[in-house]
Amino acid sequence: MTMEPNPHNAAAAFDDAPIGLFDSGYGGLTVLREVAALLPEENIVFVGDSARCPYGPRDQRDVDRFVQQICRHLVDVGCKLIVIACNTATAAGLAHAQQAFDVPIVGVVEPGARAAAHTTRNRRVGVIATQGTIDSGVYAAAIKHMDAGMSVFPLATPRFVDIVEHGLRLSADGAAEPSADIAEVFVQPAFEEVARECLAPLATSGIDTLVLGCTHFPLLREVIARVMGPGVTLVSSAEETARDVHEILTRRRAFAQPGNRPVRAFYTTGDDVEEFACFGSRVLDTPMDKVEHLELPPLVHWVDRAERAQEAEGAGTAGVNREGGAA
């Protein structure tokens, strides 16, 4: 089925164009799961950039280029709204993408920060995320923007991404019951021991709220909750991001038509099509019927093209300014 976007105008009551989401790999599917649960009639396009995964250790400028490239693809296929379902990508490229494209683009940092600020009672909030997200300082800034008196305790936990991907492989290999909730795959002593070691720096912080600042981490919620104890509330940005998407579509009167039979299209930039379908089906708890390989153009070519466009735009603006000055 080909999904054709309806005109984006205030008079349109409905819009069957898809929502686009992307991540560096599988983690963003936790966001898609929440969006699909809240908006079950919406068409969705998801891109997992497995070929360049993980984003966390990469230079932020490179991640920004990845973000702009994938947003361009999603705009070109007609997406009416884009969710950057990756904390590292949000930190590196959200503002740039919002300036570059005409469709609404939302990230996952601000919704998580807002939820944490509204949840904490003692105003002491922890954040666990990839090294790239922590180094960017974006969560601390977003939380303090909500309440300047907050104390924020950021902690990079890159090993958690490895745990998630290892757990997904275990589930794919039949080490877990097919009917089991995917979160149950991670409830085992070996994973809990690693989690306890990784989270040790937060043990004396006095936090009462912990932001799961990577879209992989909701899959570890049960293990993290055991380690942190009942006095710490875990906040996932996935649910809050889905609410933001719902709010935007409400205000823009851009929901899919009632009764729409949604089309969910999944793409991976890597060669892991079968693995992606297998892992994705476990995360979504529903069969991912079809995953296709997405071949993006070499980034250097895309960057050169984008820079030429920016130079041309700048030259045009300069020309207008010169004409205005001469007048």
C-alpha positions in Angstrom: 0.0 0.0 0.0 1.3 3.4 -0.9 0.7 6.1 1.7 0.1 9.5 0.1 0.2 12.5 2.4 -2.8 14.8 2.5 -2.2 18.5 2.2 -1.0 20.0 5.4 -3.4 22.9 6.0 -5.6 24.1 8.7 -8.8 23.1 6.9 -7.9 19.4 6.7 -9.8 17.3 9.3 -7.6 14.2 8.8 -4.2 13.3 7.5 -3.3 9.7 6.6 0.3 10.5 6.0 2.6 8.4 8.2 4.4 9.4 11.3 8.2 8.8 10.9 10.4 7.5 13.7 14.1 6.6 13.7 16.9 5.5 15.9 20.4 4.1 15.6 19.0 0.6 16.0 16.3 -1.3 17.9 15.9 0.9 21.0 13.6 3.4 19.3 11.1 0.6 18.9 10.2 1.2 22.5 9.0 4.6 21.5 7.2 3.3 18.5 5.4 0.8 20.8 4.0 3.6 22.9 3.1 5.8 19.9 1.2 2.8 18.3 -0.6 2.0 21.5 -1.8 5.6 21.9 -2.5 6.2 18.2 -3.5 2.7 16.9 -4.9 4.0 13.6 -1.8 5.9 12.5 0.5 4.8 9.6 4.1 4.6 10.7 7.5 4.5 9.0 10.4 3.4 11.2 14.1 3.6 10.2 16.8 1.8 12.3 20.2 3.1 11.3 21.9 -0.2 12.2 24.7 0.3 9.7 26.0 3.2 11.9 24.9 1.9 15.3 25.8 2.8 18.0 25.5 6.6 18.0 26.6 7.0 21.6 30.4 7.0 21.2 30.4 9.0 17.9 31.3 12.6 17.5 28.2 14.8 17.9 28.8 16.5 14.6 28.6 13.1 12.8 25.4 12.2 14.6 23.9 15.5 13.6 24.6 14.7 10.0 23.0 11.3 10.4 19.9 13.0 11.8 19.6 15.5 9.0 20.0 12.8 6.4 17.4 10.5 7.8 15.0 13.4 8.5 15.3 14.3 4.8 14.5 10.8 3.8 11.4 10.7 6.0 10.2 14.1 4.7 10.7 12.9 1.2 8.5 9.8 1.7 5.7 12.1 3.0 5.9 11.9 6.8 3.7 14.4 8.5 5.6 14.4 11.8 9.0 13.0 12.8 10.1 11.5 16.1 13.8 11.3 16.8 13.5 8.2 18.9 17.1 8.3 20.1 18.5 10.4 23.0 21.9 10.8 21.5 20.5 11.8 18.1 18.0 14.2 19.9 20.9 15.9 21.7 23.0 16.2 18.6 20.6 17.1 15.9 17.0 18.0 17.0 17.4 21.8 16.9 19.2 21.7 13.6 16.5 19.4 12.1 13.7 21.7 13.4 15.3 24.6 11.6 15.9 22.6 8.4 12.5 21.0 7.8 8.9 22.2 7.7 7.2 19.2 9.5 7.0 19.0 13.3 10.0 17.2 14.7 10.1 16.0 18.3 12.9 14.4 20.3 12.8 12.2 23.4 14.8 14.4 25.8 12.4 17.2 26.7 9.5 14.8 27.4 11.6 12.7 29.7 13.0 15.8 31.5 9.5 17.2 31.9 8.2 13.9 33.4 11.1 13.8 35.8 10.6 17.3 37.0 6.9 16.6 37.6 7.6 13.3 39.4 10.4 14.1 41.8 9.5 15.1 45.4 13.0 15.9 46.7 14.2 17.6 43.5 17.1 15.1 43.1 17.0 13.4 39.7 19.4 10.9 38.2 19.9 10.4 34.5 21.4 7.3 32.9 22.2 7.4 29.2 24.9 6.8 26.6 28.2 8.6 26.9 27.3 11.0 24.0 24.0 12.0 25.7 25.6 12.5 29.1 28.5 14.5 27.6 26.1 16.8 25.8 24.6 17.9 29.1 21.2 18.1 27.4 19.2 16.3 30.1 20.7 18.4 32.9 19.9 21.6 31.0 16.3 20.4 30.2 15.6 19.4 33.7 16.9 22.6 35.2 14.9 24.6 32.6 11.8 23.1 34.2 13.1 23.8 37.7 16.4 25.7 38.3 16.6 24.3 41.8 16.9 20.7 40.7 20.0 18.7 41.5 20.8 16.4 38.5 23.1 13.4 38.7 24.1 12.2 35.2 25.7 8.8 34.7 26.9 7.2 31.5 25.9 3.5 31.4 27.0 2.3 27.9 27.1 -1.3 29.0 23.3 -1.3 29.3 23.0 -1.1 25.5 25.2 -4.2 25.3 23.0 -6.0 27.8 19.8 -5.2 25.9 21.2 -6.4 22.6 22.6 -9.6 24.2 19.2 -10.2 25.9 17.4 -9.8 22.6 19.8 -12.3 21.0 19.1 -14.7 23.8 15.3 -14.3 23.2 15.8 -14.8 19.5 17.8 -18.0 20.1 15.0 -19.5 22.1 16.5 -19.0 25.6 13.2 -17.4 26.6 9.7 -18.6 26.2 8.2 -17.0 23.0 5.2 -16.0 25.0 7.2 -14.3 27.8 7.2 -10.5 28.1 10.4 -9.2 26.6 11.3 -7.5 29.9 11.4 -10.9 31.6 14.3 -11.9 29.4 16.5 -9.5 31.4 15.5 -10.6 34.8 18.3 -12.9 35.6 21.2 -12.7 38.1 24.0 -12.0 35.5 22.2 -8.9 34.2 21.3 -7.7 37.6 24.9 -8.0 38.8 26.1 -5.8 35.9 23.3 -3.3 36.5 24.2 -3.1 40.2 27.8 -2.4 39.3 26.9 0.2 36.7 24.5 2.0 39.0 26.7 2.0 42.0 27.8 5.7 41.6 24.1 6.7 42.2 23.8 4.7 45.4 24.6 7.7 47.7 23.1 10.4 45.5 19.8 10.5 47.3 17.8 10.6 44.1 14.1 9.7 44.2 13.6 9.8 40.4 15.7 8.2 37.6 15.4 9.0 33.9 16.0 6.2 31.6 17.8 8.4 29.1 18.3 5.9 26.3 15.5 4.2 24.3 17.1 0.8 24.9 16.7 1.2 28.7 12.9 0.7 29.2 13.6 -3.0 28.3 15.7 -3.1 31.5 13.1 -1.4 33.7 12.6 -4.5 35.9 16.3 -5.0 36.5 17.0 -1.3 37.2 14.0 -1.1 39.5 15.3 -4.0 41.6 18.7 -2.4 41.9 17.5 1.1 42.7 14.8 0.0 45.1 11.2 1.1 45.7 12.2 4.6 46.8 13.2 5.6 43.2 10.7 6.2 40.5 11.8 5.3 37.0 10.9 7.7 34.1 10.9 6.6 30.5 10.6 9.3 27.8 8.8 6.9 25.5 5.3 7.3 27.0 5.8 11.1 27.4 6.9 11.4 23.8 3.8 9.5 22.6 1.7 12.0 24.5 3.5 14.9 22.8 2.8 13.3 19.4 -0.8 13.0 20.3 -1.0 16.6 21.4 0.6 17.9 18.2 -1.7 15.9 16.0 -4.7 17.1 18.0 -3.8 20.7 17.6 -3.0 20.3 13.9 -6.2 18.3 13.3 -3.9 15.8 11.6 -5.0 12.4 12.9 -5.5 9.5 10.4 -9.1 9.0 9.4 -11.2 7.0 11.9 -11.2 3.3 10.9 -7.9 3.6 9.0 -6.1 0.2 8.7 -2.6 1.3 9.7 0.4 0.4 7.6 3.7 0.0 9.5 6.8 0.1 7.4 10.1 -0.9 8.9 13.6 -0.3 7.4 17.1 -1.0 8.5 20.2 0.6 7.0 22.3 -2.5 7.9 22.3 -6.0 6.4 20.5 -7.3 9.5 17.1 -7.5 8.0 16.1 -10.9 9.5 17.7 -10.1 12.8 16.0 -6.7 12.9 12.6 -8.4 12.2 13.2 -11.0 14.9 14.3 -8.5 17.6 11.7 -6.0 16.6 8.9 -8.5 17.0 10.0 -9.2 20.5 10.2 -5.5 21.4 6.8 -4.8 19.9 5.3 -8.0 21.1 3.7 -8.5 17.7 5.1 -10.0 14.4 7.0 -7.5 12.3 5.8 -8.9 9.0 8.2 -7.1 6.7 11.5 -5.3 7.2 13.3 -3.9 4.2 16.9 -2.7 3.7 17.2 1.1 3.2 20.3 2.2 1.3 21.1 5.7 2.2 23.5 7.6 -0.1 27.1 8.0 1.1 27.1 10.6 3.8 29.9 12.6 2.2 27.8 13.1 -0.9 24.8 14.1 1.1 26.8 16.5 3.2 28.3 18.1 0.1 24.8 18.5 -1.4 23.4 20.0 1.8 26.4 22.4 2.1 26.0 23.5 -1.5 22.3 24.2 -0.9 23.2 26.2 2.2 25.8 28.2 0.3 23.3 28.9 -2.5 20.7 30.1 0.1 23.3 32.2 1.7 24.3 33.8 -1.6 20.7 34.5 -2.4 20.2 36.2 0.9 23.4 38.2 0.5 22.1 39.3 -2.9 18.8 40.5 -1.5 20.7 42.3 1.3 22.9 44.0 -1.2 19.9 45.1 -3.2 18.2 46.4 -0.1 21.4 48.3 0.9 21.7 49.8 -2.5 18.1 51.0 -2.5 
